[in-house]
Amino acid sequence: MADLTSSWLFWALLSAIFAALTAIFAKVGVHDIDSDYATLIRTVVIFGVLAALLAATGRLQVPTAIPGNTYLFLVLSGLATGASWVCYFRALKLGDAAQVAPIDKLSVVLVAVFGVVFLGERLTLVNWIGVMLIGGGAILVAQR
């Protein structure tokens, strides 16, 4: 089991499962309230769960021990996450989960492109074919 939980694939698959559940739960959850308020509730829950997890496992860190550059990119990531969630919940309020989620997953295509452009990552021809299939598949799934 230790080998399994130290695998990136294990955690990525769990992430996909929870992301799918997020879409379904959020679609039901935004039905009777403002989508931005729904995002706030979700954020408070996430904050509480993570704070409890870090406290329970003794992994809280001294904030001054974290480099400034790390803070900068984590703040930028947090802002991007917040913007993504606001847009995602607004889209779920207006559209079907089966349409919104695949378009949201075009982020996979964008991560591949941004990884190459900004991080110097390299993708093979097979990888690029996969990226194109993901993009095309997301668009096809979202069609009505």
C-alpha positions in Angstrom: 0.0 0.0 0.0 2.9 2.4 0.7 4.1 2.0 -2.9 0.6 2.8 -4.1 0.2 6.0 -2.0 3.6 7.3 -3.1 2.7 7.1 -6.7 1.7 10.3 -8.6 -0.8 8.2 -10.6 -2.7 7.1 -7.5 -3.2 10.6 -6.4 -4.0 11.9 -9.9 -6.7 9.3 -10.2 -8.2 10.2 -6.8 -8.0 13.8 -7.9 -10.1 13.0 -11.0 -12.6 11.1 -9.0 -13.0 13.9 -6.5 -13.1 16.5 -9.3 -16.0 14.5 -10.9 -17.8 14.5 -7.5 -17.1 18.2 -7.2 -19.0 18.9 -10.4 -22.0 16.8 -9.4 -22.2 18.1 -5.9 -21.6 21.7 -7.0 -24.3 21.5 -9.7 -26.9 20.5 -7.1 -25.5 22.9 -4.5 -25.7 26.1 -6.7 -29.3 25.5 -7.6 -30.9 27.7 -4.9 -28.1 30.2 -4.1 -25.7 32.7 -5.8 -22.8 30.9 -7.5 -20.2 33.2 -5.9 -21.7 32.6 -2.4 -21.5 28.8 -3.1 -17.8 29.3 -4.0 -17.3 31.0 -0.7 -18.9 28.2 1.3 -16.7 25.7 -0.6 -13.6 27.7 0.1 -14.4 27.9 3.8 -14.9 24.1 4.0 -11.6 23.5 2.1 -9.7 25.9 4.5 -11.1 24.2 7.6 -10.4 20.7 6.3 -6.8 21.6 5.3 -6.1 23.5 8.6 -7.4 20.5 10.6 -5.3 18.0 8.5 -2.1 20.0 8.9 -2.7 20.5 12.6 -3.5 16.9 13.2 -0.4 15.7 11.3 1.9 18.3 12.8 2.8 19.7 9.3 2.1 23.3 10.0 5.1 25.4 9.1 6.5 28.7 10.4 5.4 31.3 7.8 8.6 33.2 8.0 10.6 30.1 6.9 9.0 30.1 3.5 10.9 32.0 0.8 9.2 35.1 -0.7 9.3 33.6 -4.3 7.3 30.6 -3.0 4.7 33.0 -1.5 4.5 34.9 -4.7 3.7 31.9 -6.8 1.4 30.3 -4.3 -0.5 33.6 -4.1 -0.7 33.7 -7.9 -1.9 30.1 -7.9 -4.5 30.9 -5.2 -5.8 33.8 -7.3 -6.0 31.6 -10.4 -7.7 28.9 -8.4 -10.2 31.4 -7.0 -10.9 32.8 -10.5 -11.3 29.3 -11.8 -13.8 28.3 -9.1 -15.8 31.5 -9.5 -16.1 30.9 -13.3 -16.7 27.2 -12.8 -19.6 27.7 -10.3 -21.1 30.4 -12.5 -20.9 28.0 -15.5 -22.5 25.2 -13.4 -25.3 27.6 -12.4 -26.0 28.4 -16.1 -25.3 25.0 -17.8 -25.4 21.3 -17.4 -22.6 19.6 -15.5 -22.0 17.2 -18.4 -21.3 20.3 -20.6 -19.4 22.4 -18.1 -17.0 19.8 -16.7 -15.5 18.8 -20.1 -14.9 22.4 -21.1 -13.3 23.0 -17.8 -11.0 20.0 -18.5 -9.6 21.9 -21.5 -7.3 23.1 -18.7 -5.4 19.8 -19.4 -4.7 21.0 -22.9 -3.6 24.4 -21.7 -1.4 22.9 -19.0 0.4 20.9 -21.7 0.9 24.0 -23.8 1.9 26.2 -20.9 4.3 23.6 -19.6 6.1 23.5 -22.9 6.1 27.3 -23.4 6.8 28.5 -19.9 8.5 25.6 -18.1 10.5 24.1 -20.9 8.8 20.7 -20.7 9.0 18.4 -23.7 6.2 16.4 -25.2 6.6 13.7 -27.7 4.4 13.3 -30.9 2.3 10.7 -29.0 1.9 13.2 -26.1 0.7 15.9 -28.6 -1.7 13.5 -30.2 -3.1 12.8 -26.7 -3.4 16.5 -26.0 -5.4 17.0 -29.3 -7.6 14.0 -28.5 -8.4 15.4 -25.0 -9.2 18.8 -26.5 -11.4 17.3 -29.3 -13.0 14.9 -26.8 -13.9 17.7 -24.4 -15.5 19.7 -27.1 -17.5 16.7 -28.4 -18.7 15.7 -24.9 -19.9 19.3 -24.3 -21.9 19.4 -27.6 -25.7 19.3 -27.4 
